[in-house]
Amino acid sequence: MSAYQDFLARFKLLISKNPDLITTTLSNIFTMRLVGNKTHGDLAEIAIAEFINQYMYDFRSIHVGKDLFRAKEHEEDIKIINEITKAEFPLSLKAYGDGPLQLSTDKHFQMFTKLQEFGEVIDRQEDFARLWKDPIFANFTSLNVLPLIYDEKKLRCNILVFDGEIAKNRVTRIVLEKVGKGRIHPVYRFYDDQGGSVCEVRYGSGTANALQRGLWTHTQNAISCFDSITNGWISYSHNRILVTLFSHALLSTAKGHEAALAKLKEDIEDQKHRSKLR
């Protein structure tokens, strides 16, 4: 078991025993969509990092964000340290609606180009063996991606982790598809033996933006390739007081923020006591 897989198992266990903690956190994260459609994504990074620091005592997390990894070759948002083993690993947060999900931006445009070397259809076992061994696809089964998925119409959310090992074992055919509804760039689609969609690699040229390239999957069409860390969908509600808090905080001084922070810390400690984490 990798350090990341060990973390996921511990994270899932904590949530199963204390569902209120993650429900509160996710409700607050998705409430930020009332502020802006993309606001919740950035705030999810600092929220989950703090969730780990507050409730997962064997782990410590550092919000890396745009300061370090994104300036280099990585896409990760959080660095997690196992305080027992001292193992460190990066984690990428994704906050997406229930549907298409980007797993990697493939910012160096390598995955699509590599698939082109195999032609427009890949369905021979020897070709799959070569593909999975290629360094460009070496990380397919070890993507440290934590997707926070929401269904806004039904006010429910899920933490769905894509299992690359399961996905790889199910792929029996990869096909280049050049045209499609609302799509101007070609994609390589990965299918299972029943013709079901597993994932896809979108056009990787520099002329494509981040949403038009990289490795993608679909939380509805490929649900059998996901593990729900929240043990299924959980209902959430909008915390409108939080929006009001933010609006007032932006007008307040550091002195006011310090007083408010003290009260927030008290509330977190109360949650720990109720959850018997203290």
N, C-alpha and C positions, 0 to 999 in steps of 0.2 A: 504494500500500500504506500503510495507516494505521500509526501507531506500535505499536498493539496487534498488528496482523497481522505486522509486522516482528519483534516480540518472540516471537510464537508460532513463526515460522519458525526463528528462532535457537534457541529452546528445544527444538524438535523435532530440529534438527540436533545439538545437544549430547547429547540423550538417545540418538539413533541411534548416536553414536560412543562414548558412555560409558553403556551401559544399567545397569551396576552401581550407578552413583551414584543414579539415580532409584529403582531396585529397593530399595536400602538405605533410602532416605528414606521411600518409601511403606510398606515393611514396618514401619518404626518408627511411622509415623502410624497405620496400621490395627491395630497392636498395642495402641494406646491404647483400642480397643474392649473389651479385657479389663478395663480399669479402669471404663469406663462407656460406654453406647451412644452418648452424645453428646460424650464427651471428645475423640475424635479430630478432630471438626470444628474446634474452637477451636485445638487444637494444630497442625492442618494449616496454619493461617494463618501462624503464626510459623515453622513448618518450611519452607514453600515460600518465604517471604520470605528466610530464611537461605540456602536452596539457591541462590537467585538471587544473593545477595551473595557467596557462596563460590565459585560455579562459573561464573557468567556475567559475565565481567569488563567487558563493555561496558554493563552495566546495574547499577543500584542500586535496592534496594527498601526501603520503610519500612512496617512493620506499623502500620496505622491502627486497625484493630479497632473497638472501641466508643467510642473517644475523640473522633473527629472526624466522619467521614462519617455514622455511624449516628445521630448527634444532629441531622443535617440531612436533606436530601432523598435522599441517595445510599445505596447498599447496599454499597459497596465495602469490602474488608478490607485491601488493600495498595495503596500508591502506588508505581509503578515509574518510574524515570528512566533514559532512554537517555543514557549518559555521553558519547556522541559527538555526537548531535544536540541533546541537552538537552530532548528532548520528554518530557513527563510524561503519564501516564494512570493511572486507577484500575483495580483488578482485584478482582473478587469471587470468592472461593473457595467451592466447593460440594463437600462430601464426602458422597456418596449411594451407596446400594446400587444394583445394576443394575436399573433399572426407572423409576418416575416420578421426574422431575427438575424442581425449581423453578428457573426462569431469572430470574424477577423477582417480587417480592412485590406490585408495583403498589400501594404503600402509600397512594397518594392516590385509589385506587378509580376510575381513569379509563378503563382499557382496556375493561372489561366494559360500562360506561356508554356508551362510544363505539360499541361494536358494537350495542348496543340501538337506536341511532339508525337502523341499517340494516335492522332487522327480525329475524325468526327464521332466515331463510335468506339467505345472501349468495353469489351465484354469477354475477353479471353483471360483465363486465370493467370497465365504467365505475364500478361500486361499489368494486371492488378498487383501481382507480386513485385514487379519492378516499381510500380507507382508508389506503393506503400513504403517501400524501402528508400525511396528517394528523399534526400535531406529536406527538400521543399515541402514534402508532405509528412515529415517526421513528427510534427507537432499536432497532427490531426486528432490523435487520441489523447492528447495531453494539453488541451486548451484550458487555461485557468480562467474561465469565464463564469461569472455569477449573474444570471439574468433575472431581474425583477420584472415580472410580467403582470400587466394590469388589463382588466376588462372594464372600461369606464362605464359602459351602459349598465352593466350588472353590479357595479361597485364591488368587484372581487379582484383578488390578486393571488399570485403564485410565485414561488421561487423555483424556476425550472432549469435544471442543469443538463446540458446536452452531453450525452455519453458517447464520446467519439469511438470507443471500442465497439459498442453495440452497433453504431452506425456503420462503421467500416465492415463489420461482419455481414451486414445486411445488403450492402451494395453489390449488385450483380451486373449493372449496366450503367455506363456514363455516356450521355449523348449531348452533342453540341446542338443547341437550338438558337437559330439566328434571328428569328422574329418572334414577337409576342405582344400581347395587349399591353399598351403603355410602356413598352420596352424598346429602347433604341440601340442597345448594345447586346451582343450575343452572350449566352450563358452555357456552361456545361452543367447539365442536370444529372444528379446521382439517383438511381432508382433501385428498389429492391426487386426480388423475384416475382412479386405480385404487381409490379408496375407502380408501386407507391413511391412518392417523392421522399427522399431522405435529406438531401441538401443540394446546394448548387454553388458553383464558383462563377462569379460574374466577371465580365470583361475587365482586364487588369491594366489597361493603358493609362498613361498620364492624362489623356483627354477625358477620362471618366472621373466623376467625383467620388467621394467616399461611399455614397449610397449606391453607386453603380458598379462597384468592384468588391472583390474579396469573397470570403466564405460566408454563405447565408444558409439558414434553414427556416423552418416554419413550425411554430409551436402547436398548430392544429394538425397539419398534414403529417408531421413526423413525431407525433406525441409519444410513440412507442420507443423513441430514442432519447427520451428525457426522463430524468429522475426528479420528482417533486420534493424539494427540501422541506417544504411546508406541509407535506403529506396531503396534497390536494389544494383546491381553491379555498381561500379564506375571505370572508366578507370584510370590507373596510368602510369607513365613513370619513367624510370631510371634516376636518377640524378647523372651522372658520375662525376660531379664537386665535389660532396660530398665525393666520394671515394678518389679523389685527395686530398681533404681537410684533410681527415683522415690520409692519408699517410704522408703528410707534418706535421700534428699536432704531430705525433708520433716521429718526429725528432726535434720538436721545444721545447723551454723552456717555463716555466710558464709565462714569460713576453710576449712571442708571443701569448700564449693562452689567456691571459687577454685582449690583444688588439683585437684579433679575436672575443672574447666573447662580447666585447662592440659593435662591428659591428653587430653581430647576434641579440643582444637585440634590436638594432635600427630597424632591419628588422622585428622582431616580433611586435614591436610597430606600424610599418607601416601597417602590416597586420590587427592589431586591428582597426586602423583608417579606413582602407578600408572596413572593415566588420562592422563598426559603433559599435564596442565594447568599444570604448572610447568616 
